[in-house]
């Protein structure tokens, strides 16, 4: 099987691959997205969807400005993709609380508030246990307080991915469900890709395969420091009122979502490419959850999901031209913030491809050259 030559081939059908294809097509390029399974069938379709740009890997240094930009772009992008596709990705404002259950956690969160309060886009402050129980009376009595954001943002991840994909298709982007097996190379030029049953030639290639980008290391002769980070999540049904806020505690969270369920997670498991759900993970998530929200002991388990996030060795995305190549690009490594960071990653890689000055702040921190062994 062969295809007409394209301006660009994007390998990967998650949020990063589809949004990159959309942005390239909006600049007049002919683009094909190649996905091994189904669009949004991995982490992009099973993520939590809250855009936490004030905490986590790389924040505040060096990615605070990058993360805030990404969040702000989601607002305009949501309207843009809705106009093109008719799909509402449910971008909206949510309340977000990060809870402290030990004195150490309380000190750490209050220290972070010193710089978080300076971020003009957000209304952030400390809430006492009494204030938190006014917000959510069912919260554990052992909570020592929490940092509160009144205007955090969230999207529905699968709809976000689908909106990007259909918007891209409206611009002529083709989607091919095949497994890429190698690159077509002539010296420093990548002339396309080989896949099960054929090949497709192109002027440039973007590797946006999530954790599977690791396998492209063999194709392109460089070490792409990406590993899968498995995350499992529970979707719980309750008879009572939904949660008034999202609640974060340790590395876990819980929030009521638009499907009427409480989503609770998550795990961080380095178990290779195993996407199966486990009883052990369910027990760990529930144990953490009940420490924060003990009323959920009687919640009914509606669904348990698992996905593989692309985790770089330092937790920061990789967005750059591949070393030693003229027209091969890498865009992966969003980890637990893949939905949030997707806007900056995709705009960034498109700016690099088009060799233009980027409006995305902090893009220089995402180059693969930061890893000394590459």
Helices and strands as residue ranges (DSSP letters): E 2-11, H 15-26, E 31-35, H 43-46, H 64-85, E 92-100, H 103-116, E 124-127, H 129-135, E 145-154, H 157-170, E 174-177, E 180-186, E 189-195, E 198-207, G 210-215, H 216-220, E 226-237, E 246-249, E 252-256, E 262-265, H 279-292, G 294-298, E 300-312, E 318-321, E 328-332, G 335-337, H 338-353, G 363-366, G 368-370
